[in-house]
Each structure stands twice: as structure tokens, then as C-alpha cells.
Amino acid sequence: MPDGADPRLQLTPTQQGLFAALVDKRGPVGDWYRAAIAVINDAGLPDRLSLAAHALREVMEKLPGVSLDRGLDLPTKVRELRPPWEHACQARQDDTWNGAIGGELQAFLVVMQEFFEGQDHLVRTRRQYVVEFLRRLDVAPAGLPNDVQEENAKQWVAFHRYFDRVAHHGAAEETTFRDQVSRLETFLSARLIVRPTADFARIEALAEEE
């Protein structure tokens, strides 16, 4: 458990429970979460929100324990479009496209079709990957309806996009950032921490009365 002597490492009860659950689930991920909270709490640290966002993004990406093959990164794919594009441009006349589609332009259009189809497939694959991961992560004894799983996946992706943007030094307002952190903590806690409640005892009592 984090050392309470250092104010930067102090965790709320909710954070303590999540930290322990993350360590139990995948040890190093808990340490990254702890580091993110310490960075947030260090008001004198320059660029601390971007640093904390980077750690939280790592928590989200490494928690599943497996990585999704994302193929080539987008900048690389875009660079690969330039040669067929420059070749297709040879068919232009005075910067205008006239007449039938020639071989060069047709080849470029085929490459572009493959590019966008590949991106669409990758988006669908990532979404399904998140759904499967959250299904495995959930401690609830019964499975969730498909529409709820899809909504949870959308929320997870939204969290990841936010922290990824801030990690790359995107604009971040501290109140909003802390709110996003709190929401992520609640999201993860609900799926990682089993909470027996008084309701269970009440249900058992009612069953015995029948």
C-alpha cells in the first residue's frame, strides 16, 4: 500500500481499493496508476497533467494483458499513399482531371479503397476487442446485455482518446481532467472490485421467511 507519509502518494479509500485490485490483477499496472495519482498530486511538477495522462493511458492499454495488432501506424500508411498519388498526378492537365480514368489514377483509387476499408476494419476490430476485454474484466456473475456492453466499450474508448490527447500535450483544464480520472476510477472499480452488500443478507433473510 502507498506510503501515507508522502502527501503525493496519499490515496482516497476508493483509490486504495482500485490500486489493490490493479496490483492483484496485473502488478505493474497498479504501480502506473499509483504514479499517475502521485503526479496529479504534485502541484509543483511542470506538465503534470500530460505526464499523468500518459501513465493512465498505459494503465488502460496494458490492463488487458494482450495487445491488439494495429498494423502499421497511420503516418506510415499515409506516407505509402504518396508514390501512387504522385504517379496518378502525371495524368493531370494543368492541375485538372479530365477525361476517362487512366491506369495511374485507377491504381491510386484502388490503393485508397484498400486504405479506407482497412481503417474501417481496424475500428471494428478495436471495438470488438474492447467489448471482449470488458466482458472478461467484469466481476458481475451474470453477463451484461449486448447494448450495455457496446455502451461500456464506447465509454472505454472515450476515456482512452481523452487521456491519449492530453498525453500528447493537448489542452487540458484541471477540473475536467480530475473529473475524467474520477470517472475512470469509478468505471474500473465497478469491474475489478467485488462488493458484497447488505442487500445479499436481506435477500437471504427473505428467502428463509418463505
C-alpha positions as CSV (number, residue, x, y, z in Angstrom):
1,M,0.0,0.0,0.0
2,P,1.3,3.5,-0.8
3,D,3.3,5.3,1.9
4,G,0.9,7.8,3.6
5,A,3.9,9.9,4.8
6,D,4.3,11.4,1.4
7,P,1.2,13.6,0.6
8,R,1.6,12.9,-3.1
9,L,1.1,9.2,-2.5
10,Q,-2.0,9.5,-0.4
11,L,-5.0,7.7,-1.8
12,T,-8.6,8.0,-1.1
13,P,-10.4,4.9,0.1
14,T,-11.8,4.4,-3.4
15,Q,-8.3,4.8,-4.9
16,Q,-6.8,2.4,-2.3
17,G,-9.3,-0.2,-3.3
18,L,-8.6,0.3,-7.0
19,F,-4.9,0.3,-6.5
20,A,-5.0,-3.1,-4.7
21,A,-7.3,-4.5,-7.4
22,L,-5.0,-3.4,-10.2
23,V,-2.0,-4.9,-8.4
24,D,-3.8,-8.1,-7.9
25,K,-5.0,-8.2,-11.5
26,R,-1.7,-7.2,-13.1
27,G,1.0,-6.0,-10.7
28,P,2.9,-3.3,-12.7
29,V,-0.4,-1.7,-13.8
30,G,-1.1,-0.8,-10.2
31,D,2.2,1.0,-9.9
32,W,1.5,3.0,-13.0
33,Y,-1.9,4.0,-11.6
34,R,-0.2,5.0,-8.3
35,A,2.4,7.0,-10.2
36,A,-0.4,8.9,-12.1
37,I,-2.0,9.9,-8.8
38,A,1.3,11.0,-7.4
39,V,1.9,13.2,-10.4
40,I,-1.5,14.7,-10.2
41,N,-1.0,15.5,-6.5
42,D,2.4,17.2,-7.2
43,A,1.2,20.7,-7.9
44,G,4.8,21.9,-8.5
45,L,5.6,19.4,-11.2
46,P,5.7,21.0,-14.7
47,D,3.4,19.5,-17.4
48,R,2.0,17.1,-14.7
49,L,-1.4,16.5,-16.4
50,S,0.3,15.3,-19.6
51,L,2.6,13.0,-17.6
52,A,-0.4,11.7,-15.5
53,A,-2.4,11.1,-18.7
54,H,0.5,9.1,-20.2
55,A,0.5,6.8,-17.1
56,L,-3.3,6.4,-17.2
57,R,-3.2,5.6,-20.9
58,E,-0.6,2.9,-20.2
59,V,-2.9,1.5,-17.5
60,M,-5.7,1.2,-20.0
61,E,-3.5,-0.3,-22.7
62,K,-1.7,-2.8,-20.5
63,L,-4.5,-3.9,-18.2
64,P,-6.0,-6.4,-20.8
65,G,-2.7,-8.3,-20.8
66,V,-2.7,-8.7,-24.6
67,S,-2.3,-6.2,-27.3
68,L,-4.3,-5.7,-30.5
69,D,-2.3,-5.9,-33.7
70,R,-2.9,-2.4,-35.0
71,G,-0.8,-3.0,-38.1
72,L,1.2,0.0,-39.4
73,D,0.6,3.3,-37.7
74,L,-1.4,5.9,-39.6
75,P,1.5,8.2,-40.6
76,T,3.3,5.2,-42.2
77,K,0.2,4.3,-44.1
78,V,-0.3,7.9,-45.3
79,R,3.3,8.0,-46.5
80,E,2.8,4.9,-48.5
81,L,0.0,6.7,-50.4
82,R,2.3,9.3,-51.8
83,P,4.0,7.3,-54.5
84,P,0.8,6.1,-56.2
85,W,-0.6,9.6,-55.7
86,E,2.4,11.3,-57.4
87,H,2.2,8.7,-60.2
88,A,-1.5,9.4,-60.7
89,C,-0.8,13.2,-60.9
90,Q,1.1,12.6,-64.1
91,A,-2.3,12.2,-65.8
92,R,-3.5,15.7,-64.8
93,Q,-3.5,18.5,-67.2
94,D,-3.0,22.0,-65.8
95,D,-3.9,20.7,-62.3
96,T,-7.3,19.5,-63.5
97,W,-8.6,16.0,-64.0
98,N,-10.1,15.5,-67.5
99,G,-11.4,12.6,-69.5
100,A,-11.6,8.9,-68.6
101,I,-9.9,7.4,-65.6
102,G,-6.5,6.3,-66.8
103,G,-4.3,3.5,-65.4
104,E,-2.4,5.6,-63.0
105,L,-5.5,7.2,-61.4
106,Q,-7.2,3.9,-61.3
107,A,-4.3,2.3,-59.5
108,F,-4.4,5.1,-56.9
109,L,-8.1,4.7,-56.4
110,V,-7.6,1.0,-55.7
111,V,-5.0,1.8,-53.1
112,M,-7.3,4.4,-51.5
113,Q,-10.1,1.9,-51.3
114,E,-7.9,-0.6,-49.6
115,F,-6.7,2.1,-47.2
116,F,-10.2,3.1,-46.1
117,E,-11.5,-0.4,-45.9
118,G,-8.5,-1.3,-43.8
119,Q,-9.2,1.6,-41.4
120,D,-12.9,0.7,-41.1
121,H,-12.0,-2.9,-40.3
122,L,-9.4,-1.8,-37.7
123,V,-12.0,0.4,-36.0
124,R,-14.5,-2.5,-35.8
125,T,-11.8,-4.9,-34.6
126,R,-10.7,-2.5,-31.8
127,R,-14.3,-2.0,-30.7
128,Q,-14.9,-5.8,-30.5
129,Y,-11.5,-6.2,-28.7
130,V,-12.7,-3.7,-26.0
131,V,-16.0,-5.4,-25.7
132,E,-14.3,-8.8,-25.1
133,F,-11.8,-7.3,-22.7
134,L,-14.5,-5.6,-20.6
135,R,-16.5,-8.8,-20.6
136,R,-13.6,-10.7,-19.1
137,L,-12.9,-7.9,-16.7
138,D,-16.4,-7.7,-15.2
139,V,-16.8,-9.3,-11.8
140,A,-20.6,-9.5,-12.1
141,P,-21.8,-13.1,-12.0
142,A,-24.2,-12.6,-14.9
143,G,-23.3,-11.3,-18.4
144,L,-24.5,-7.9,-19.4
145,P,-26.9,-7.3,-22.3
146,N,-25.2,-6.6,-25.7
147,D,-26.3,-3.0,-25.8
148,V,-24.8,-2.3,-22.4
149,Q,-21.5,-4.0,-23.4
150,E,-21.4,-1.8,-26.5
151,E,-22.1,1.3,-24.4
152,N,-19.3,0.4,-22.0
153,A,-16.9,-0.1,-24.9
154,K,-17.8,3.4,-26.2
155,Q,-17.1,4.8,-22.8
156,W,-13.8,3.0,-22.5
157,V,-12.7,4.3,-26.0
158,A,-13.7,7.8,-25.0
159,F,-11.6,7.6,-21.9
160,H,-8.6,6.4,-23.9
161,R,-9.0,9.1,-26.5
162,Y,-9.1,11.8,-23.8
163,F,-6.0,10.6,-22.0
164,D,-4.2,9.9,-25.2
165,R,-4.9,13.5,-26.4
166,V,-3.7,15.0,-23.1
167,A,-0.7,12.8,-23.0
168,H,0.3,14.4,-26.4
169,H,0.0,17.8,-24.7
170,G,-3.5,18.6,-25.9
171,A,-5.2,21.3,-24.0
172,A,-6.5,20.2,-20.6
173,E,-8.3,22.0,-17.8
174,E,-7.5,20.6,-14.4
175,T,-11.1,20.4,-13.1
176,T,-12.1,18.5,-16.3
177,F,-9.0,16.3,-16.1
178,R,-9.7,15.3,-12.5
179,D,-13.3,14.6,-13.3
180,Q,-12.2,12.2,-16.1
181,V,-9.8,10.5,-13.7
182,S,-12.6,10.1,-11.2
183,R,-14.9,8.7,-13.8
184,L,-12.3,6.2,-15.0
185,E,-11.6,5.1,-11.4
186,T,-15.4,4.5,-10.9
187,F,-15.6,2.6,-14.2
188,L,-12.6,0.3,-13.3
189,S,-13.6,-0.1,-9.6
190,A,-17.1,-1.3,-10.7
191,R,-15.4,-4.1,-12.8
192,L,-12.5,-5.0,-10.6
193,I,-13.8,-4.9,-7.1
194,V,-16.4,-7.4,-5.8
195,R,-18.6,-5.6,-3.3
196,P,-20.8,-7.8,-1.2
197,T,-23.6,-5.6,0.0
198,A,-26.3,-5.7,2.7
199,D,-28.8,-6.5,0.0
200,F,-27.5,-10.0,-0.2
201,A,-28.2,-10.6,3.5
202,R,-31.6,-9.1,3.1
203,I,-32.4,-11.4,0.2
204,E,-31.3,-14.4,2.2
205,A,-33.5,-13.4,5.1
206,L,-36.5,-13.0,2.9
207,A,-35.8,-16.4,1.3
208,E,-35.7,-18.0,4.8
209,E,-39.1,-16.4,5.7
210,E,-40.8,-18.1,2.8
